[in-house]
Amino acid sequence: MKKYKAYCIDLDGTVYRGSEPIIETVDFIHRLQRVGIEPFFVTNNASQTPDQVKEKLFGFGIEAKRSHIMTSAMAAAKYIAIHYPQAAVSMIGERGLHDALIENGVEIVPSSNEVFVMGIDRDISYEKLAQACLDVRSGAVFISTNSDRAFPNERGLMPGNGAFTALVQASTGVDPLFIGKPQGHMLNIIQLEHQFAKEDMVMIGDNYDTDILAGIDFGIDTIHVNTGVTSTDEVKAKPLLPVAMVENLLKWV
């Protein structure tokens, strides 16, 4: 097994499924920490704040550093703050996205013709979707935290933010800018903020279309684990393969 300095590990389907930990991944993380390596947790889930993610991981016996937690909400907020620093921003999303925008100095308004950003909202309603479509039609830049059509939890595969984003996209005819995986924004932020070389980074995840493609497109090594969305057999049929495919992370030692 090649040794890396930055282990970028997906959460849903890789570290846990909903409220159930994936024991092999938890053990793998503990092994890294025992030799002084603090992994990064890279998630498309925009609903939770870094502190909430940290608390959830602690419930599974993982002590994570807040600075090593990267959500698509955080990445979206950083992107907006850099590229649209004076914009009024309307949003659909939960606390993770709301707090990330506030933390990065972004003004949140009920309706905007400047920027609209969308994250998962488990209290989604017709009115929220209607207002989003009106904002995008009025000229607001359309940003979405991630394109995940589904995500795994203990019940199975649940509708993801990408499914709701697709509704706004279909209604308005406007394509969104996606921030989360498979785009490399989050990995790029980790690289820049912590000064890693790409050859020292690896992306580990269960979802080929997000986790693995993000790593491949960003130019770092990738490890697929057969614990979530994409099966090993499905990955083997892809034109671009990860560096390794394992049943679980304890098989990669």
C-alpha positions as CSV (number, residue, x, y, z in Angstrom):
1,M,0.0,0.0,0.0
2,K,1.4,3.4,-1.0
3,K,1.7,5.9,1.8
4,Y,0.0,9.2,1.4
5,K,0.1,12.5,3.4
6,A,-3.6,13.4,2.7
7,Y,-6.2,10.7,2.9
8,C,-9.4,12.3,1.6
9,I,-12.3,10.1,2.7
10,D,-15.9,10.3,1.6
11,L,-18.5,10.0,4.4
12,D,-21.9,8.7,3.3
13,G,-21.4,5.1,2.1
14,T,-17.7,5.1,3.0
15,V,-17.5,5.9,6.7
16,Y,-21.2,5.3,7.6
17,R,-24.6,4.6,6.1
18,G,-27.0,7.0,7.8
19,S,-26.7,6.2,11.5
20,E,-24.7,3.0,11.1
21,P,-20.9,3.1,11.0
22,I,-18.9,1.0,8.5
23,I,-16.6,-0.7,11.0
24,E,-13.8,-1.4,8.6
25,T,-13.5,2.2,7.7
26,V,-13.5,3.3,11.4
27,D,-10.7,0.9,12.1
28,F,-8.8,2.1,9.1
29,I,-9.1,5.7,10.3
30,H,-7.9,4.7,13.8
31,R,-4.8,3.0,12.2
32,L,-4.0,6.2,10.3
33,Q,-4.3,8.3,13.5
34,R,-2.1,5.9,15.5
35,V,0.8,6.7,13.1
36,G,0.1,10.5,13.2
37,I,-2.0,10.9,10.0
38,E,-5.2,12.9,10.4
39,P,-7.5,12.1,7.4
40,F,-9.6,14.6,5.6
41,F,-13.4,14.0,5.4
42,V,-14.8,15.2,2.1
43,T,-18.5,15.1,1.7
44,N,-21.1,16.3,-0.8
45,N,-23.6,16.4,2.0
46,A,-24.4,20.1,2.4
47,S,-26.9,19.7,5.2
48,Q,-24.6,19.7,8.2
49,T,-22.0,22.1,9.6
50,P,-18.4,21.0,10.2
51,D,-19.2,20.9,13.9
52,Q,-22.2,18.6,13.3
53,V,-20.1,16.3,11.1
54,K,-17.4,16.3,13.8
55,E,-20.0,15.4,16.5
56,K,-21.5,12.6,14.3
57,L,-18.0,11.1,13.7
58,F,-17.3,11.3,17.4
59,G,-20.4,9.2,17.9
60,F,-18.8,6.5,15.8
61,G,-15.6,6.7,17.8
62,I,-13.7,9.0,15.4
63,E,-12.1,12.2,16.7
64,A,-11.8,14.4,13.6
65,K,-10.2,17.8,13.3
66,R,-12.6,20.5,12.3
67,S,-10.0,21.9,9.9
68,H,-10.0,18.5,8.1
69,I,-13.7,18.5,7.4
70,M,-14.7,19.7,4.0
71,T,-18.4,19.8,2.9
72,S,-19.8,20.9,-0.4
73,A,-21.6,23.7,1.5
74,M,-18.3,25.1,2.8
75,A,-16.8,24.9,-0.7
76,A,-19.8,26.6,-2.3
77,A,-19.7,29.4,0.3
78,K,-16.0,29.9,-0.2
79,Y,-16.6,30.0,-4.0
80,I,-19.3,32.6,-3.8
81,A,-17.3,34.7,-1.3
82,I,-14.4,34.8,-3.8
83,H,-16.2,35.2,-7.1
84,Y,-19.3,37.2,-6.0
85,P,-18.1,39.0,-2.9
86,Q,-20.8,41.7,-2.9
87,A,-23.8,39.6,-4.1
88,A,-27.0,39.1,-2.3
89,V,-27.7,35.3,-2.3
90,S,-30.9,33.4,-2.1
91,M,-30.7,29.7,-1.2
92,I,-32.4,26.4,-0.7
93,G,-30.7,24.3,1.9
94,E,-30.3,23.3,5.5
95,R,-28.2,24.6,8.4
96,G,-24.9,23.4,6.8
97,L,-25.3,25.7,3.8
98,H,-26.8,28.6,5.7
99,D,-24.1,28.7,8.4
100,A,-21.3,28.3,5.8
101,L,-22.6,31.3,3.9
102,I,-22.7,33.4,7.0
103,E,-19.3,32.2,8.1
104,N,-17.9,33.4,4.8
105,G,-19.6,36.8,5.0
106,V,-22.2,36.2,2.3
107,E,-25.5,38.1,2.6
108,I,-28.6,35.8,2.5
109,V,-31.9,37.2,1.1
110,P,-35.3,35.6,0.4
111,S,-35.1,36.3,-3.3
112,S,-32.2,37.4,-5.5
113,N,-31.4,38.1,-9.2
114,E,-27.7,37.9,-8.5
115,V,-26.9,34.4,-7.1
116,F,-29.0,31.4,-6.1
117,V,-27.4,28.4,-4.4
118,M,-29.0,25.1,-3.8
119,G,-28.2,22.4,-1.2
120,I,-30.2,19.5,0.0
121,D,-33.4,20.4,1.9
122,R,-35.4,17.6,3.5
123,D,-38.2,20.1,4.1
124,I,-38.4,20.9,0.4
125,S,-41.7,22.4,-0.8
126,Y,-43.3,23.5,-4.1
127,E,-43.0,27.2,-2.9
128,K,-39.3,26.9,-2.3
129,L,-38.7,25.3,-5.7
130,A,-41.0,27.9,-7.4
131,Q,-39.0,30.8,-5.9
132,A,-35.7,29.2,-6.9
133,C,-37.0,29.0,-10.5
134,L,-38.1,32.6,-10.5
135,D,-34.7,33.7,-9.2
136,V,-32.8,31.8,-11.8
137,R,-35.1,33.0,-14.6
138,S,-34.5,36.6,-13.3
139,G,-30.8,36.2,-14.0
140,A,-29.3,34.8,-10.8
141,V,-26.2,32.7,-11.2
142,F,-27.3,29.1,-10.5
143,I,-25.0,27.3,-8.1
144,S,-25.6,23.8,-6.7
145,T,-23.6,22.2,-3.9
146,N,-23.5,18.8,-5.6
147,S,-25.0,16.7,-8.3
148,D,-25.7,13.5,-6.2
149,R,-29.0,12.1,-7.4
150,A,-29.1,9.7,-4.5
151,F,-27.2,9.0,-1.3
152,P,-27.1,5.9,0.9
153,N,-28.4,5.6,4.5
154,E,-29.7,2.8,6.6
155,R,-33.0,2.7,4.7
156,G,-31.3,2.5,1.2
157,L,-30.7,5.0,-1.5
158,M,-32.5,8.3,-0.8
159,P,-33.1,11.3,-3.1
160,G,-30.1,13.6,-3.2
161,N,-29.6,17.3,-3.9
162,G,-28.8,16.6,-7.6
163,A,-32.4,15.3,-8.1
164,F,-33.9,18.5,-6.8
165,T,-31.3,20.6,-8.7
166,A,-32.4,18.7,-11.9
167,L,-36.0,19.9,-11.4
168,V,-34.9,23.6,-11.3
169,Q,-32.6,23.0,-14.2
170,A,-35.4,21.3,-16.2
171,S,-37.9,24.1,-15.4
172,T,-35.7,27.0,-16.2
173,G,-33.5,25.6,-18.9
174,V,-30.4,26.9,-17.0
175,D,-27.5,24.6,-16.2
176,P,-26.1,24.9,-12.7
177,L,-22.5,25.2,-11.6
178,F,-21.8,22.2,-9.4
179,I,-19.3,22.6,-6.6
180,G,-19.1,19.2,-5.0
181,K,-17.7,16.0,-6.3
182,P,-17.0,15.0,-9.2
183,Q,-15.8,18.6,-9.5
184,G,-12.4,19.1,-7.9
185,H,-13.2,22.3,-5.9
186,M,-13.0,20.6,-2.5
187,L,-9.8,18.7,-3.2
188,N,-8.3,21.9,-4.6
189,I,-9.2,23.8,-1.4
190,I,-7.5,21.0,0.7
191,Q,-4.4,21.1,-1.5
192,L,-4.1,24.9,-1.3
193,E,-4.9,25.3,2.3
194,H,-2.6,22.5,3.5
195,Q,0.1,22.8,0.8
196,F,0.1,19.2,-0.4
197,A,1.6,17.9,-3.7
198,K,-1.0,15.9,-5.7
199,E,1.1,12.8,-5.6
200,D,0.7,12.8,-1.8
201,M,-3.1,12.9,-1.9
202,V,-5.6,10.0,-2.4
203,M,-9.4,10.2,-2.7
204,I,-11.3,7.2,-1.1
205,G,-15.0,6.6,-1.7
206,D,-17.9,4.3,-2.6
207,N,-19.4,6.4,-5.4
208,Y,-17.6,6.1,-8.7
209,D,-19.5,9.0,-10.4
210,T,-18.6,11.5,-7.5
211,D,-15.7,10.3,-5.4
212,I,-13.6,8.4,-7.9
213,L,-14.2,10.8,-10.8
214,A,-13.3,13.7,-8.6
215,G,-10.0,12.2,-7.7
216,I,-9.3,11.2,-11.3
217,D,-10.2,14.5,-12.8
218,F,-8.2,16.4,-10.1
219,G,-5.2,14.2,-10.9
220,I,-4.7,12.3,-7.7
221,D,-4.9,8.6,-6.8
222,T,-8.3,7.0,-6.0
223,I,-9.5,4.0,-4.0
224,H,-12.9,2.6,-4.5
225,V,-14.6,0.7,-1.6
226,N,-17.5,-1.6,-2.2
227,T,-19.6,-0.3,0.7
228,G,-22.1,2.1,-0.8
229,V,-23.5,3.4,-4.1
230,T,-21.3,1.8,-6.9
231,S,-20.5,-1.9,-6.8
232,T,-17.0,-3.2,-7.7
233,D,-18.4,-5.0,-10.7
234,E,-19.9,-1.7,-12.0
235,V,-16.5,0.1,-11.4
236,K,-14.6,-2.6,-13.4
237,A,-16.7,-1.7,-16.4
238,K,-15.8,1.9,-16.4
239,P,-13.2,3.3,-18.9
240,L,-11.2,5.1,-16.2
241,L,-10.3,2.9,-13.2
242,P,-9.2,3.8,-9.7
243,V,-5.8,2.8,-8.5
244,A,-7.4,0.1,-6.3
245,M,-10.8,-1.5,-5.7
246,V,-11.4,-3.2,-2.4
247,E,-14.3,-4.7,-0.6
248,N,-13.5,-2.5,2.4
249,L,-10.6,-0.5,3.7
250,L,-9.2,-3.2,5.9
251,K,-8.6,-5.1,2.7
252,W,-6.2,-2.3,1.6
253,V,-3.4,-2.8,4.0
